[in-house]
Amino acid sequence: MVLFIYIIHTTSVALRAADTLGKFSMHNPLNKKVAICLLSIVGLSACSTVADAPGDLAVNLETAEGMIDAFYSFDENKLQPFLSKAGEAQASILSYQAWADGGNYLVMFRGPCEEEADNIISCSITVQDDPVVALETGFNVTDTFHLKFEGSSIVGVKTSSNDQPIYFEARKWVESNLPEVMEGPCKRTDGQRETPRDCARAMTDGYKQFMVVKKS
């Protein structure tokens, strides 16, 4: 609609300018009919362009914010509808939500979702969570959701985080020294944790053990 108004406005201004310069008299009945026809054609073209364009950015930003609301509600029934067309990402994001629930994620800062690239919207959220708190660094991690849209539907979701090196060090230590965690609550099937909530709690305990060893 904005594009339609802009094109009509621009064409109208151009015609008025031509009239002012004496190159296209709007006082001539024939020229006036030509102008009306031209505006009509441009209008139809604009409507076609809008119809063929990707989903409206404002609408998609609102959808992205809604998905983030649903994620941090820790209610999979609220989140799942946003991911119904997200393919393989649906299972991984629902699993991540359960992990976040088990890790007691607390939102410390939430910036607005923004357009990252064509059809990509990113949403960054800084959280405090038990696994990171267990590492005693005083650091709050920022997770970013990268949402891919087709039209007005989310068709893909990727995540990234600014985890500190100690986080990866602790995870490797747990993987190497606590096989009962990796084969128990953190066991994976087809790449997904079977019990992500329990896994987050078990990893938190594992990180606490890692810190005891690291400080000894």
C-alpha positions in Angstrom: 0.0 0.0 0.0 2.8 2.4 0.8 4.5 1.5 -2.4 1.3 2.1 -4.3 0.8 5.6 -2.7 4.4 6.5 -3.4 4.3 5.6 -7.1 1.0 7.4 -7.6 2.3 10.4 -5.7 5.6 10.4 -7.8 3.7 10.1 -11.1 1.3 12.9 -10.1 4.2 15.2 -9.2 6.0 14.5 -12.5 2.8 15.3 -14.5 2.3 18.6 -12.5 5.9 19.5 -13.1 5.6 18.9 -16.9 2.4 21.0 -16.9 4.3 23.8 -15.1 7.1 23.7 -17.7 4.5 23.8 -20.5 5.5 20.4 -21.8 2.2 18.7 -20.9 -0.8 20.9 -20.5 -3.4 19.6 -18.1 -5.8 22.1 -19.4 -6.0 20.2 -22.7 -8.9 17.7 -22.4 -7.0 15.0 -24.4 -3.9 15.4 -22.2 -6.0 15.2 -19.1 -7.4 11.8 -20.3 -3.9 10.6 -21.0 -2.8 11.6 -17.5 -5.8 9.7 -16.0 -5.0 6.6 -18.0 -1.3 6.8 -17.1 -2.1 7.0 -13.4 -4.4 4.1 -13.6 -1.8 1.9 -15.4 0.8 2.9 -12.9 -1.6 2.1 -10.0 -2.3 -1.4 -11.4 1.4 -2.0 -11.8 2.0 -1.0 -8.2 -0.7 -3.3 -7.0 0.9 -6.2 -8.9 4.3 -5.3 -7.5 3.0 -5.3 -3.9 1.2 -8.6 -4.4 4.4 -10.3 -5.7 6.6 -8.8 -3.0 7.8 -10.8 0.1 5.7 -10.6 3.3 5.4 -7.1 4.7 8.4 -6.4 7.0 6.2 -4.9 9.8 4.0 -8.0 9.9 7.0 -10.3 10.0 8.7 -8.3 12.7 5.5 -8.6 14.8 5.5 -12.4 14.1 9.1 -12.6 15.2 8.4 -10.8 18.4 5.5 -13.2 19.0 7.7 -16.2 18.5 10.2 -14.8 21.1 7.3 -14.2 23.5 6.2 -17.8 23.0 9.7 -19.2 23.4 10.3 -17.5 26.8 6.8 -18.5 28.0 8.4 -22.0 28.2 5.1 -23.4 26.8 5.6 -25.5 23.7 2.0 -25.2 22.8 2.4 -21.5 22.4 5.7 -21.9 20.4 4.8 -24.7 18.1 2.3 -22.8 15.9 5.1 -20.3 15.0 7.3 -23.2 13.8 4.7 -25.2 11.9 6.4 -24.4 8.6 10.0 -24.3 9.9 10.9 -27.9 8.9 13.7 -29.5 10.8 14.1 -26.3 12.9 10.9 -27.0 14.7 12.2 -30.0 16.7 15.5 -28.3 17.5 13.9 -25.0 18.7 11.3 -26.8 20.8 14.1 -28.9 22.3 16.1 -25.7 23.0 13.0 -24.2 24.7 12.8 -27.2 27.0 16.6 -26.9 27.7 16.1 -23.2 28.5 13.2 -24.1 30.9 15.4 -26.6 32.7 18.2 -24.2 32.9 16.0 -21.5 34.5 16.6 -18.9 31.8 15.8 -15.4 33.0 15.6 -12.6 30.5 17.9 -9.8 31.5 17.6 -7.7 28.3 15.6 -8.0 25.2 16.3 -5.9 22.2 13.8 -5.4 19.4 13.8 -7.9 16.5 15.5 -6.3 13.4 15.8 -7.1 9.7 19.2 -8.8 9.3 19.0 -9.4 5.5 16.3 -10.0 2.9 13.7 -12.3 4.5 15.9 -12.7 7.6 14.9 -11.2 11.0 17.2 -11.5 14.0 16.2 -11.2 17.7 18.8 -11.0 20.4 18.1 -11.7 24.1 20.5 -11.6 27.0 19.7 -14.2 29.7 21.0 -15.4 33.0 20.9 -19.2 33.2 21.9 -21.9 35.7 24.6 -23.6 33.5 26.5 -20.4 33.0 26.0 -19.2 36.6 27.6 -22.4 37.7 30.8 -21.3 35.9 31.1 -18.3 38.3 32.1 -15.8 35.7 29.3 -13.3 36.3 28.6 -13.4 32.5 25.2 -13.3 31.0 25.0 -14.9 27.6 23.2 -13.3 24.6 21.3 -15.7 22.3 20.3 -14.5 18.9 17.5 -16.1 16.9 17.8 -15.8 13.1 14.4 -16.3 11.6 14.0 -17.0 7.9 10.7 -15.9 6.3 8.8 -16.9 3.1 5.9 -14.5 2.8 4.6 -14.2 6.3 5.6 -17.7 7.5 8.7 -18.7 9.5 10.4 -21.4 7.4 13.7 -21.7 9.2 15.3 -20.8 12.6 19.0 -20.7 13.5 20.5 -19.6 16.8 23.9 -18.2 17.8 25.4 -17.3 21.2 28.4 -15.3 22.5 29.4 -18.1 24.9 32.7 -17.7 26.6 35.5 -20.2 26.0 35.1 -21.6 29.6 31.6 -22.7 28.6 33.0 -25.0 25.9 35.8 -26.1 28.2 33.3 -27.2 30.8 31.1 -29.0 28.3 34.0 -31.0 27.0 35.0 -31.8 30.6 31.5 -33.2 31.3 31.5 -35.2 28.1 34.8 -36.7 29.0 34.4 -37.3 32.7 30.7 -37.8 33.3 29.5 -40.4 30.7 26.5 -41.1 32.9 25.2 -37.6 32.1 25.8 -37.9 28.3 24.2 -41.4 28.2 21.5 -40.5 30.7 19.6 -37.2 30.8 21.6 -35.8 27.9 21.3 -38.8 25.6 20.4 -37.8 22.0 18.2 -39.5 19.4 18.4 -38.3 15.8 20.5 -35.3 17.1 17.9 -34.1 19.6 18.1 -34.5 23.4 15.6 -37.0 24.7 15.0 -35.1 28.0 16.4 -31.5 27.5 15.0 -30.2 30.8 16.8 -32.9 32.8 19.9 -32.5 30.6 20.1 -28.8 31.5 19.9 -29.6 35.2 22.5 -32.4 34.9 24.9 -30.2 32.9 24.6 -27.5 35.5 25.6 -30.0 38.2 28.4 -31.2 35.9 29.7 -27.6 35.5 29.8 -27.2 39.2 32.0 -30.3 39.5 34.2 -28.9 36.7 34.7 -25.7 38.7 35.7 -27.7 41.8 38.3 -29.5 39.8 39.5 -26.3 38.0 40.0 -24.5 41.3 41.7 -27.4 43.1 
